[in-house]
Amino acid sequence: MNRGALESGSMTLLDEAIAALAHAGIESARLDAELLLAEACGASRGDMIAGASHVTEAQAQKFRAMVKRRSSREPIAYIIGRKEFFSLEFEVTPAVLIPRPETETIVDAALDYLTVRPNARVLDIGTGS
């Protein structure tokens, strides 16, 4: 990570965000801060960790606004506007439900069930948006 671009006094921009998120009770403060920083910079999390991306002042301001939203317990998927589900990336907004990891397990079980029952029928009611 380009520490020079992230420095703010004795703490880095990322450190400040991690501390703010932890103070807000976000259990995954480091992960969330890294994801938000990558999003604000238009880079991958790996690029940010490796120091392959420079943070501009505009990106830092965007990042701080995103951290403020996350500190208010807004789901990270709504902040970045997307969520991966079954290796597909879906656009999400507060108007839709966020795909949950355990739903993949349910879908896998249903697919396994249907594989050995070719004449089975499936009715999908009220799942999703």
C-alpha positions as a Python dict, from the first residue, in 0.01 Angstrom:
ca = {
    (1, 'M'): (0, 0, 0),
    (2, 'N'): (134, 344, -79),
    (3, 'R'): (169, 458, 282),
    (4, 'G'): (283, 806, 182),
    (5, 'A'): (-46, 876, 7),
    (6, 'L'): (-244, 742, 300),
    (7, 'E'): (-67, 913, 588),
    (8, 'S'): (-265, 1146, 807),
    (9, 'G'): (-61, 1245, 1110),
    (10, 'S'): (62, 943, 1304),
    (11, 'M'): (-207, 710, 1163),
    (12, 'T'): (-267, 614, 804),
    (13, 'L'): (-599, 674, 633),
    (14, 'L'): (-662, 300, 644),
    (15, 'D'): (-572, 278, 1015),
    (16, 'E'): (-812, 562, 1093),
    (17, 'A'): (-1090, 385, 904),
    (18, 'I'): (-1023, 55, 1080),
    (19, 'A'): (-1033, 229, 1417),
    (20, 'A'): (-1357, 412, 1330),
    (21, 'L'): (-1525, 94, 1210),
    (22, 'A'): (-1409, -105, 1514),
    (23, 'H'): (-1536, 172, 1741),
    (24, 'A'): (-1873, 146, 1563),
    (25, 'G'): (-1883, -226, 1645),
    (26, 'I'): (-1804, -354, 1295),
    (27, 'E'): (-1650, -698, 1356),
    (28, 'S'): (-1479, -712, 1017),
    (29, 'A'): (-1335, -360, 1044),
    (30, 'R'): (-1005, -430, 864),
    (31, 'L'): (-1164, -625, 579),
    (32, 'D'): (-1440, -368, 533),
    (33, 'A'): (-1192, -79, 537),
    (34, 'E'): (-972, -251, 277),
    (35, 'L'): (-1270, -325, 53),
    (36, 'L'): (-1399, 31, 78),
    (37, 'L'): (-1056, 179, 9),
    (38, 'A'): (-1016, -40, -298),
    (39, 'E'): (-1360, 63, -420),
    (40, 'A'): (-1291, 432, -362),
    (41, 'C'): (-970, 401, -563),
    (42, 'G'): (-1114, 187, -841),
    (43, 'A'): (-859, -84, -763),
    (44, 'S'): (-862, -436, -628),
    (45, 'R'): (-809, -508, -261),
    (46, 'G'): (-492, -694, -358),
    (47, 'D'): (-360, -390, -543),
    (48, 'M'): (-423, -175, -236),
    (49, 'I'): (-249, -420, -2),
    (50, 'A'): (46, -452, -242),
    (51, 'G'): (81, -75, -272),
    (52, 'A'): (9, -80, -644),
    (53, 'S'): (-240, 205, -626),
    (54, 'H'): (-196, 571, -532),
    (55, 'V'): (-471, 740, -329),
    (56, 'T'): (-567, 1088, -443),
    (57, 'E'): (-733, 1343, -217),
    (58, 'A'): (-1063, 1296, -403),
    (59, 'Q'): (-1042, 920, -348),
    (60, 'A'): (-958, 975, 19),
    (61, 'Q'): (-1267, 1194, 58),
    (62, 'K'): (-1483, 934, -114),
    (63, 'F'): (-1334, 666, 113),
    (64, 'R'): (-1406, 868, 428),
    (65, 'A'): (-1769, 912, 319),
    (66, 'M'): (-1798, 537, 258),
    (67, 'V'): (-1649, 462, 601),
    (68, 'K'): (-1899, 698, 760),
    (69, 'R'): (-2185, 507, 593),
    (70, 'R'): (-2042, 173, 706),
    (71, 'S'): (-1995, 309, 1060),
    (72, 'S'): (-2370, 371, 1058),
    (73, 'R'): (-2410, -6, 996),
    (74, 'E'): (-2510, 28, 630),
    (75, 'P'): (-2428, -302, 456),
    (76, 'I'): (-2109, -287, 255),
    (77, 'A'): (-2290, -429, -52),
    (78, 'Y'): (-2515, -123, -60),
    (79, 'I'): (-2217, 109, -25),
    (80, 'I'): (-2022, -45, -313),
    (81, 'G'): (-2337, -128, -511),
    (82, 'R'): (-2273, -494, -586),
    (83, 'K'): (-2254, -843, -436),
    (84, 'E'): (-2117, -1171, -570),
    (85, 'F'): (-2349, -1474, -570),
    (86, 'F'): (-2263, -1808, -732),
    (87, 'S'): (-1962, -1647, -904),
    (88, 'L'): (-2186, -1384, -1061),
    (89, 'E'): (-2177, -1020, -963),
    (90, 'F'): (-2515, -859, -899),
    (91, 'E'): (-2597, -492, -869),
    (92, 'V'): (-2760, -417, -535),
    (93, 'T'): (-2931, -111, -397),
    (94, 'P'): (-3136, -58, -82),
    (95, 'A'): (-3438, -150, -297),
    (96, 'V'): (-3322, -514, -326),
    (97, 'L'): (-3218, -790, -91),
    (98, 'I'): (-2849, -867, -59),
    (99, 'P'): (-2764, -1225, -163),
    (100, 'R'): (-2647, -1421, 141),
    (101, 'P'): (-2375, -1689, 139),
    (102, 'E'): (-2597, -1949, 308),
    (103, 'T'): (-2843, -1918, 21),
    (104, 'E'): (-2579, -2073, -205),
    (105, 'T'): (-2586, -2380, 22),
    (106, 'I'): (-2964, -2405, -14),
    (107, 'V'): (-2943, -2369, -392),
    (108, 'D'): (-2673, -2638, -407),
    (109, 'A'): (-2895, -2873, -204),
    (110, 'A'): (-3191, -2802, -430),
    (111, 'L'): (-2984, -2866, -743),
    (112, 'D'): (-2857, -3195, -597),
    (113, 'Y'): (-3215, -3294, -514),
    (114, 'L'): (-3336, -3211, -865),
    (115, 'T'): (-3049, -3393, -1036),
    (116, 'V'): (-3188, -3731, -930),
    (117, 'R'): (-3553, -3627, -979),
    (118, 'P'): (-3584, -3510, -1341),
    (119, 'N'): (-3963, -3480, -1322),
    (120, 'A'): (-3965, -3268, -1006),
    (121, 'R'): (-4112, -2921, -1015),
    (122, 'V'): (-3984, -2616, -834),
    (123, 'L'): (-4193, -2324, -721),
    (124, 'D'): (-4000, -2012, -619),
    (125, 'I'): (-4216, -1783, -409),
    (126, 'G'): (-4099, -1471, -231),
    (127, 'T'): (-3726, -1532, -261),
    (128, 'G'): (-3537, -1228, -379),
    (129, 'S'): (-3650, -899, -515),
}
